[in-house]
Amino acid sequence: SVTVKPGAKEDKIVKEGSEYKVWLKAKPVDGKANLALVKLFKKELSMRVRVKQGSTSKRKVLECL
């Protein structure tokens, strides 16, 4: 489970228990924040993921590929 905060000053991932909090510079327009989220997980955690649920919500469920 991931909570996303778009429009932040920097891209950052913080793990809290079994959840992640993610700050993204990208705005939630035309799927840009979701794309930035997937790229950030790949870059920072070497994990390939996709948004499984919550593509239009701040709370998302990701699936590892």
Contacts in CASP RR format, 6 or more apart in sequence:
PFRMAT RR
TARGET T0000
AUTHOR 0000-0000-0000
METHOD contacts of the structure
MODEL  1
SVTVKPGAKEDKIVKEGSEYKVWLKAKPVDGKANLALVKLFKKELSMRVR
VKQGSTSKRKVLECL
1 18 0 8 1.000
1 19 0 8 1.000
1 20 0 8 1.000
1 59 0 8 1.000
1 60 0 8 1.000
1 61 0 8 1.000
2 19 0 8 1.000
2 20 0 8 1.000
2 21 0 8 1.000
2 22 0 8 1.000
2 37 0 8 1.000
2 59 0 8 1.000
2 60 0 8 1.000
2 61 0 8 1.000
2 62 0 8 1.000
3 19 0 8 1.000
3 20 0 8 1.000
3 21 0 8 1.000
3 22 0 8 1.000
3 58 0 8 1.000
3 59 0 8 1.000
3 60 0 8 1.000
4 22 0 8 1.000
4 24 0 8 1.000
4 33 0 8 1.000
4 37 0 8 1.000
4 58 0 8 1.000
4 59 0 8 1.000
4 60 0 8 1.000
5 21 0 8 1.000
5 22 0 8 1.000
5 23 0 8 1.000
5 24 0 8 1.000
5 58 0 8 1.000
6 24 0 8 1.000
6 26 0 8 1.000
6 27 0 8 1.000
6 28 0 8 1.000
6 33 0 8 1.000
6 58 0 8 1.000
7 23 0 8 1.000
7 24 0 8 1.000
7 25 0 8 1.000
7 26 0 8 1.000
7 27 0 8 1.000
7 28 0 8 1.000
7 33 0 8 1.000
8 23 0 8 1.000
8 24 0 8 1.000
8 25 0 8 1.000
9 23 0 8 1.000
9 25 0 8 1.000
10 23 0 8 1.000
10 25 0 8 1.000
11 22 0 8 1.000
11 23 0 8 1.000
11 24 0 8 1.000
11 25 0 8 1.000
11 36 0 8 1.000
11 40 0 8 1.000
12 22 0 8 1.000
12 23 0 8 1.000
13 20 0 8 1.000
13 21 0 8 1.000
13 22 0 8 1.000
13 40 0 8 1.000
13 41 0 8 1.000
13 44 0 8 1.000
13 45 0 8 1.000
14 20 0 8 1.000
14 21 0 8 1.000
14 22 0 8 1.000
22 37 0 8 1.000
22 40 0 8 1.000
24 33 0 8 1.000
24 36 0 8 1.000
24 37 0 8 1.000
24 40 0 8 1.000
25 36 0 8 1.000
26 32 0 8 1.000
26 33 0 8 1.000
26 35 0 8 1.000
26 36 0 8 1.000
27 33 0 8 1.000
31 55 0 8 1.000
34 51 0 8 1.000
34 55 0 8 1.000
34 60 0 8 1.000
37 51 0 8 1.000
37 60 0 8 1.000
37 62 0 8 1.000
38 49 0 8 1.000
38 50 0 8 1.000
38 51 0 8 1.000
41 47 0 8 1.000
41 48 0 8 1.000
41 49 0 8 1.000
41 62 0 8 1.000
42 48 0 8 1.000
42 49 0 8 1.000
47 64 0 8 1.000
48 64 0 8 1.000
48 65 0 8 1.000
49 62 0 8 1.000
49 63 0 8 1.000
49 64 0 8 1.000
49 65 0 8 1.000
50 62 0 8 1.000
50 63 0 8 1.000
50 65 0 8 1.000
51 60 0 8 1.000
51 61 0 8 1.000
51 62 0 8 1.000
51 63 0 8 1.000
52 60 0 8 1.000
52 61 0 8 1.000
52 62 0 8 1.000
52 63 0 8 1.000
53 60 0 8 1.000
53 61 0 8 1.000
54 60 0 8 1.000
54 61 0 8 1.000
END
